[in-house]
Amino acid sequence: MQAVIFDMDGLLIDSEPFWKQAEKRVFSALGIEITDALSAKTMGMTTREATEFWLHHAGLSLSQDAMEKIENDVIDEVALLTATQGQPLPGVHDLLEQLKQHKLKIGLATNAPARLVPVVLERLDITALFDSYVADDHVEQGKPHPAIYQLALERINAQANHTIAFEDSVTGMTAAIGAGIRTVVVPSKANYHLPHYDVAALKLESLNGLAIQELRDLFK
């Protein structure tokens, strides 16, 4: 094991509620009815994909400039909520410190916009623990396409077959496995039972108490 690459939203930080709040505020202002069932479908999407989803749902067609403004409004709201209320998910700090002590490379690969990454890392006080990150802005296709992970591997100079990815969504897991990376999934409680996650190398309820040896054992 040479390296570990982490997803961000829903894996390092409990930010999924922030995205839902932001979507509800921005899209409700456009007269679009936001339901929990539909919000669940946007989890793991890029901001552009989520914007297109809601506009299509409402039967609205907007200009490119109007869509970009909506996207930026959502991102601004998420950034504010993250900077003021963001909390790490269980086990995050301990695992990152262990990885650093073992001199493993640590990357980040997220479908979120690049400008949100520093906000999250600073809020959790883990900026110095990451060697590099890749966000949606850095590739032409976001997850589930493997491009984000392929670029993340390149940036930390690691080989896929010597790397582990941590994900919480099926979208992210698909991207990591597509890049040839052994993947550990930490689904939300609501999604833990889904059979989609069975293709992962390891499925966990949380990162709490995870030992480095458990990760090394995945390479045996």
matplotlib code that plots the C-alpha trace (Angstrom):
import matplotlib.pyplot as plt

x = [0.0, 1.5, -1.4, -4.9, -7.4, -10.5, -13.8, -14.9, -18.7, -20.3, -17.0, -14.7, -17.4, -21.1, -22.0, -24.8, -27.4, -25.7, -26.2, -29.8, -30.4, -28.7, -30.6, -33.9, -33.2, -32.0, -34.4, -37.4, -36.8, -37.3, -40.7, -39.4, -40.8, -38.0, -38.8, -36.5, -37.1, -35.8, -33.0, -31.7, -31.2, -28.8, -26.4, -23.0, -23.9, -21.8, -23.3, -24.0, -25.7, -27.9, -28.8, -29.8, -31.8, -33.9, -34.5, -35.5, -37.8, -39.5, -39.6, -37.5, -35.0, -32.5, -29.5, -26.0, -25.4, -28.5, -27.5, -24.0, -25.5, -27.7, -24.8, -22.7, -25.6, -25.8, -22.0, -21.9, -24.6, -22.8, -19.5, -21.1, -22.7, -19.5, -17.3, -19.7, -21.2, -19.1, -18.2, -15.9, -17.4, -16.3, -12.7, -11.5, -8.8, -7.4, -7.2, -5.5, -3.0, -2.2, -1.7, 0.6, 2.6, 3.1, 4.3, 1.6, 0.5, -2.9, -5.0, -8.6, -11.0, -14.3, -17.3, -17.6, -16.3, -12.6, -13.3, -15.1, -12.2, -10.0, -13.2, -13.7, -10.0, -9.6, -12.8, -11.7, -8.1, -6.6, -5.2, -1.6, -2.4, -3.2, -0.7, -3.0, -6.7, -8.8, -12.2, -15.0, -13.5, -10.3, -11.8, -14.2, -16.3, -17.1, -17.8, -18.9, -16.4, -12.9, -11.2, -11.1, -9.3, -7.0, -5.9, -5.7, -3.3, -1.2, -0.9, 0.3, 2.4, 0.8, -0.2, -3.8, -2.9, -1.0, -3.8, -7.0, -10.0, -12.5, -16.0, -19.6, -21.6, -22.2, -21.2, -17.9, -17.2, -17.9, -15.4, -12.7, -13.1, -13.2, -9.7, -8.5, -8.3, -9.3, -12.2, -13.5, -17.1, -18.6, -22.3, -24.8, -27.0, -29.9, -27.9, -25.7, -28.0, -27.9, -26.4, -24.6, -21.8, -21.0, -18.4, -16.2, -13.1, -14.5, -17.7, -17.7, -20.3, -17.8, -14.1, -14.0, -11.4, -10.1, -6.5, -3.9, -3.3, -6.9, -6.1, -2.8, -4.7, -6.7, -3.5, -2.9]
y = [0.0, 3.3, 5.7, 6.4, 8.7, 10.0, 11.2, 14.4, 15.0, 12.4, 10.7, 13.2, 15.7, 15.5, 17.9, 16.2, 18.1, 21.3, 20.5, 19.6, 22.9, 24.9, 23.2, 23.8, 27.5, 28.2, 26.1, 26.8, 30.5, 29.5, 27.9, 24.4, 22.0, 20.1, 16.8, 14.5, 11.6, 13.7, 15.3, 11.8, 11.3, 14.3, 12.8, 12.2, 14.4, 17.4, 20.8, 21.2, 17.8, 18.6, 22.0, 20.3, 17.6, 20.2, 22.4, 19.3, 18.2, 21.6, 21.8, 24.9, 25.9, 28.6, 30.3, 29.2, 32.4, 31.8, 28.2, 29.3, 31.8, 29.2, 26.8, 29.6, 30.4, 26.8, 26.6, 29.9, 28.6, 25.2, 27.1, 29.2, 26.3, 24.3, 27.1, 27.7, 24.3, 21.6, 18.6, 15.6, 12.2, 9.7, 8.4, 10.8, 12.6, 9.4, 7.6, 10.5, 10.8, 7.0, 7.2, 10.2, 8.4, 5.5, 7.9, 7.0, 9.5, 11.0, 12.4, 13.6, 13.1, 14.9, 15.7, 19.0, 22.3, 23.0, 26.2, 24.1, 21.8, 24.4, 25.4, 21.8, 21.0, 24.2, 23.7, 20.2, 21.4, 18.7, 20.7, 19.8, 16.1, 16.0, 15.9, 16.9, 17.0, 16.8, 18.3, 18.4, 21.5, 19.6, 17.0, 16.9, 14.1, 13.7, 10.5, 7.8, 8.3, 7.3, 10.5, 12.1, 9.1, 8.7, 12.4, 12.0, 9.0, 11.0, 14.0, 11.9, 9.7, 6.5, 3.3, 2.2, -1.4, 0.0, 2.5, 2.4, 4.7, 5.6, 6.4, 6.7, 6.6, 4.1, 6.8, 7.4, 3.7, 3.0, 5.7, 4.4, 0.8, 1.9, 3.4, 0.0, 1.0, -1.2, 0.6, 0.8, 2.0, 3.8, 4.2, 6.2, 4.3, 4.6, 3.1, 0.6, -2.4, -1.8, -4.7, -2.3, -1.9, -5.6, -5.2, -3.0, -4.6, -3.7, -2.1, -0.2, 1.5, 4.2, 5.0, 4.9, 2.4, 1.4, 0.2, 0.5, -3.3, -3.9, -1.9, -3.7, -7.0, -6.0, -6.5, -10.1]
z = [0.0, -1.2, -1.0, 0.1, -1.7, 0.1, -1.2, 0.7, 1.1, 3.3, 3.9, 5.6, 6.6, 7.3, 4.5, 2.7, 4.8, 3.7, 0.0, 0.7, 2.5, -0.2, -3.0, -1.1, -0.6, -4.1, -6.1, -4.0, -4.8, -8.4, -7.6, -7.7, -5.1, -3.4, -1.8, 0.3, -2.2, -5.1, -3.1, -2.4, -6.2, -6.4, -3.8, -5.5, -8.5, -9.6, -9.0, -12.7, -12.8, -9.8, -11.3, -14.6, -12.6, -10.8, -13.8, -15.9, -13.1, -13.1, -16.9, -16.9, -19.6, -18.7, -20.3, -19.6, -17.5, -15.5, -14.8, -13.7, -11.3, -9.8, -9.4, -7.7, -5.3, -4.2, -3.8, -1.8, 0.5, 1.1, 1.7, 4.4, 6.1, 5.9, 7.3, 10.2, 11.0, 9.4, 11.5, 10.8, 10.5, 13.2, 12.9, 10.2, 12.2, 13.8, 10.4, 8.7, 11.4, 11.3, 7.5, 7.9, 10.6, 8.2, 5.5, 3.1, 0.4, 0.9, -1.8, -2.2, -5.1, -5.0, -7.3, -5.4, -6.9, -6.2, -4.2, -1.6, -0.9, 1.1, 3.0, 4.2, 4.9, 6.9, 8.8, 9.8, 10.4, 8.1, 5.3, 6.1, 6.0, 2.3, -0.5, -3.3, -4.3, -7.5, -7.8, -10.4, -12.1, -12.9, -15.2, -18.1, -16.5, -12.9, -11.0, -11.8, -14.6, -13.3, -14.6, -11.1, -9.6, -12.5, -12.1, -8.3, -8.8, -11.2, -8.8, -5.8, -8.1, -7.0, -8.8, -8.8, -7.6, -4.6, -3.6, -1.5, -2.1, 0.5, -0.7, 0.7, -2.5, -5.3, -7.8, -6.1, -5.6, -9.3, -10.2, -8.0, -9.0, -12.7, -12.1, -10.8, -7.1, -4.2, -2.6, 1.0, 1.3, 4.3, 3.2, 5.2, 7.6, 5.2, 2.3, 4.2, 3.2, -0.5, -2.5, -4.9, -2.2, -2.2, -5.0, -2.7, -1.1, 2.4, 3.7, 7.0, 9.2, 10.0, 9.9, 13.7, 15.0, 11.6, 11.8, 9.1, 9.2, 8.1, 5.0, 4.4, 4.6, 1.5, -0.5, 0.5]

ax = plt.figure().add_subplot(projection="3d")
ax.plot(x, y, z, "-o")
ax.set_aspect("equal")
plt.show()
